[in-house]
Amino acid sequence: MSKKAVFYLLIFFCTTLNAQRFKAVLQGSLAGTQVSGDELSGFNKAGLLAGAGVITALKKDLSLGFKILYLQKGSRKPSKLDQGDPTTYLLKLNYIEVPIQFRYKAGKKLFLEFGPSIAYLVKYKEENEDGELENRNAFSKIDLSLTGAIVYQINEFWEIRFEGWQSILPIRKHSDGITYRLNLGQYNSVIAIGIQYTIDSKKE
């Protein structure tokens, strides 16, 4: 998906929702990320998540949301000099993320969100203690994920979000090219906490 395609997709959704009641939202979060299958563990790579979108009601307790986000994913291994390990590793993956999420009201101030997300890789960098790594397997330009979130509503304008992303297709093959059952390569995993601001919260 190109940047132009993302732009036209946003225009399409905004035009479609124009005849309906919808709210515009702004979101900002801090993410912890890792890449499954890189032989490292832990959400050690910090990233930023920021963007905007719209939400429209489908039924009494069910809504549909669409966003365009900038999301920094990747993986990180710090050196452990106290354990005699000077090696480091850093993978930065910067995506334009387009989640489409159903939003279910589970309580007075509690919401659950879930749905698919498609992302376009705009930039990446991979390095270790010796510098930038080259001649590695190429990353896929597209990252298809499943998303889920627990949302707590502070008031009609502000919300706290706890959410996660998990790739369902590999973002690149293993270095040796070997696959095992459903393990076809490396996958992005993301957890995030942040806030969301509703621009239009007026009731009809």
N, C-alpha and C positions, 0 to 999 in steps of 0.2 A: 504493500500500500504506500503510495507516494504522498508527499506533503500536500500536493494539489488534491488528491483523492480524499484525504482527511478533511480538507477545507470544504469541498463540495458535499461531503457527507454531513458536516455540521450544518451547512445551509439547508440541506434537504430536511433534516430533522426540525430545524427551527421553523421552516415554512410549513411543515406538516402540523406542528404543534401550535401554530399561530392562531388557528381557529378554536383551539382548546384553552382551558385554563392551565397555565404552567408557571413555574417559578424558576428563576435563575439562581445559580449557586456558585460560590467561589470556595475552593478547597486548598488547604496547605497542610502537609504532613511531613514527618520525619520517618524514613524507612530504614529497616535493617534487611540486608539482602544476602543471598548466597546462591551458588550455582551447584545444584545436585549433580554428582558424577564427576566432579573435578578432584576428588579424593581429599577435599577439605571439608570441615564441618563447622557449623555455627554461623549465625547471621552477623558476621564480623565487618561487612562492608556497609557503611552508612550512606544513605542517599536522600535526595529531596524529591518530594512529590508536590506538584502545584498545577492548578488548572481551573477550568470553569465548565459549567454544563447547565442542563435544564432538567426539571422533574415535572411530570404531569400525572394527575390522578387517573387511574383506570376504574377502580371500584372504591368502596368506602375505606377499606384498609389496605389497598394495593395500589402502588404507583409504579411508574417506569421512569428511569433516569438515564440520561445520556451525557457523557463528558468527554472533553479532550484534555489530557493531562501530559505534563512533562515528568517522566519518572526515571530516576537514576538507579540502575540495577548493577549487579556484578558480584565480585568475590574478593576476599582479602585475607592474606596470611601475614601477620606481623612476625618480625624476628623474635626469637626466644634466646637471647644471649646468655641468660642465666642457666639455660639448659644446654648450652653449647650449640645452638642452632641459629646461625646468622642469616639463613635464607628468608626471603620475603617473596610475596606474590601479590599483584594487584590487577584486577580486571574491572574496567569501567565500561558499562553499557548504558548509553543514553537513548531513551525511547520516547516517541510520541505515542501515548497510550489512549485507546478509545474504548472504555468500558461501557457496556449497556446492561444496566442492572435493574432487576425487579426489587421493589422496596415494600416490605410487609410490616405493618404496624403490629408489633407483638405485645405492646403494653402502652400505658399512658404516655410514657416518654421514651419508650424503647422501640427501635426499628431493626429489622434484619434485611440485609441486601444480598443479592446473589445474581450471577449472570456471567456471560462470556466477555472477554476483552481481547482486542486485537491491537498489536503494537508494531510500530515501524522503527527499526534501528537507524538512528541518525548519525551516531558517532560511537566509536569504541577505542579503547586503549588497553593493551596487555603488557605487563612488565614484571620483572623480578629484580633481585638485588644487583644484577649486571646491566640492567637497562631494558629497553623495549624489546619484546619478543616478536620475531618475524617467522615467516614460513610455517605458520600454524594452520590448522583446519579453519576454513572460512565460517563465519557466523551467518545464520539465516537472517535475511532482512526483516522477516516477519516472526513475531512471537505471539502465539495464540495461547491464552490462559483462561482459567476459571477463577472467578473472584468471589469473595464473601466478606461481609462486614457486619459488625455490631455497632449500632449508632445510638448514642444517648442524647436526647434533646434537652439542652439547658433552658432555652426559652424559644420563642417563635423565630428568633434570628440565628442563634448559635447552637452548634452541635459538636459533640466529641465523637470521633470515629476510630474504631479499632478494625483493621481490615487486612486482608491477605490476598496474594496472587500466587498461582501455581501454573507453570507452563504445562500444557498437555501434549505439545509437540517439542522435540529437541531443538535447542537453539544452535547446536552444532554437533557433529559426530565426535566420538571419542578419538583421541590421538592415534590409537592403534586400529580404529575402524571396527572394532569388535562390538557386537550387540548381544544382549542376553534377554530373551523373552520381551518384556515391556521396556527394558532399559535400552533405549536406542541411541543414547547420547547424553548430552548435558542439558539441564533444565533450569530455568530461573525460578527461585522461590523468594517471596517478599512478604514481610510483615510491616505494618505501618500504624502509627498513631498520629492523629492530627485533629484539626478543626475544620468545620464547614460553616460558611455564612450564607444565609438566604437573603437575596437582594429584594425580592418581591414576596412578602408574606401576607399581603392583604387578602382578606376573605371576601368572596363575592356575597 
